[in-house]
Amino acid sequence: MNLNRRICTVLFLSLLLISSTYGAAEPGGNGDAMRDMQCGGACHGDAALNETSLATLTLSSSSTVYAGIPTTVTLTATNLSLSSTGVVGFFLLTDTTGHSDTPQDAGWEVLSDSNGGAANYVEQTLSSGQSETSVSWVVRSLETGTTPFFAAIHHGGSSSPFFGVTPSGHSVEVSEVPENLPRLSPDFIPQSERILDVPTELVLQTEFAESVQVQWKVEGGAVMNAQVNSSGENMWSATLPAALQPTSLQWRAILQGDGPEQTTPWFTLTAEEAGWEVEEFAVYLQAFALLFLIAGAVIALQSRLSPLPESSKYDQTDLLPQHMDDSTAESATDSLSEESDVAPLPAGGLPNGWNEDQWRWYGHDYLAGKYGGGQE
């Protein structure tokens, strides 16, 4: 009974550990990713405890774009009041229902974000006293129509998590692209990462472009021109200088052809040292394995140290013979069995001509009269 009680206790503690691990707030941020707005209501803690952020959020972009042509959407946040960590998260959304509200859900691709990835949710760590910042996304839609964009913010405060969302949508209309407009191919996906100390070769796929220029810049630096070569029909390559330390740069393409000249948005390209990748599920699995190992060791130790049960005053086991080997016990059993099965001898002893062995096997038949005898 005690063992079952201990096992139940271990399982209960394991469930508590699971609940606390997955439900805990993450004041250090959650990392850039594709996230629904619902995460902003709960990622920093219980959604029921959120307070309304006082930050002012403003979205801006071209009001009309062409299908398949990338465009930039910029979010400017002012009146920020943050926690000591300075971490703040920004969402680009196409709905405010809390689910299925990412740009992808509305048919838009996120090609680049200002952090160098391709996520609708990005985080920034602001310096102490900083009350204004901006983030941007390069997006593209292959479908025509009008889409309202929304922005949301979540961050920590002095004691509670804060969440806010733009009260109304910022509409972007997508129209059919002119046939001869020089442009990037609808299949083109910009590179977002590169390795250190190696020049980066950008490969561009275009349509209706007769010449291509590529410009690049680092934060706070001048706009520079990269060398561009044609590598085939509608294919171009540009070489960017190697990064000597983890940093990011932005680049854009200027495309010329029969139609009006087109300039792409600025795409972000980051260079970072390779870091350790930790599989979260594997960490939890190892933690639970260690938990159960320790629990098993505790149970085994408690069982070993538990006092021995007291002997009953009615226990007479010690009065039984203590030394009897298997052969002695077997012979005694056989003897008792044989003596109980042998027929009793007649008053005159063994019948004439019978021996003890015959009597042992056929004595009952003799007494029954089968061999001329009879019950005496």
Order of alpha helices (4+ residues) and beta strands (2+ residues): alpha-alpha-beta-beta-beta-beta-beta-beta-beta-beta-beta-beta-beta-beta-beta-beta-beta-beta-beta-beta-beta-beta-alpha-alpha-alpha
